[in-house]
Amino acid sequence: MAGWFGKEARLSFLPWEQWRRTVSEDDAALTYDHIAHSPHCSMDKAERLLGHRPRYTSLEATAEAVDWLVRAGTIKP
């Protein structure tokens, strides 16, 4: 995402137990729920069994959504 806005990402990894101490209890719970219930899965089985291939990759869908938010003025580049 940072690169889409002409910035360099400043990220570092923290193990879960260490990271959760850096945020509120509510934010840690919401993040854990997202991690536990929002997997990124391969579409190979859907293509093999149903002949279905999504129109967009997950990154393409994210890019389109962020672009819409920028055009709508919801977020600023």
N, C-alpha and C positions, 0 to 999 in steps of 0.2 A: 504494500500500500504506500509506503513512504516513497518508493521510486516513482509511483504514478503521479506524485505531487512534487517531483524534482528534489526530493530529500533523501538522505541516507538513513536507513533504519538503525536505531540505536537499541538493540535488543541483547538481552543476556538470559541465559537459562538459570532458573532456580528450581530445585526439587520441590514438589508439591508442599510438603510440610513447612519448608522454609518460606515459600512464596505466600502461603495463606496467612502468615503472620504479618505480611506487609499491607494487607487490605482489611476492610471491615469484615465482621463475621457474615453479614448479609452478602457482601460481594463474593466472599469465598464460597458460600453455599450456592449462589447462582452460577458461579464459574464451575464448580464441581458438577452441578446438575447438567450444565451444557456439555462438559467433557464426557460425562457418563452416558448421555442420551443423544448425542449428536455425532454419530460416526460418519466418516467419509468412506463410502463403499465403492468398490469397483462395479461398473455397469456391464461387465463381461457376461454375467449370467443372464441378465435381461436381454442382452443382444443375442446370445446363443439360443435361449428358449423362446423368446418372443419376437426376435427381430427388431427390438427397440433400441435406439441409440438416442440419448438426449440431444436436443438442439444445441445446447451450450455446455461447455465444461464448467466445473464449479468456479474456476477463476474468471471465465468469461461472464458468467452470470453475476459474480461479485463486481466485476469491472463495470458492467452495464448498470447495476443498481447504484454504485457510487457515482457514476457519471450522471445519472438522473438526479441524485441528491445534490450534486454540485450545480446542475442546471436549474434546479428548483430553489437554489439558495439556502438549502437546509444545512449544508456544510460548505466551507470555503477552502479552495485549493491553497 
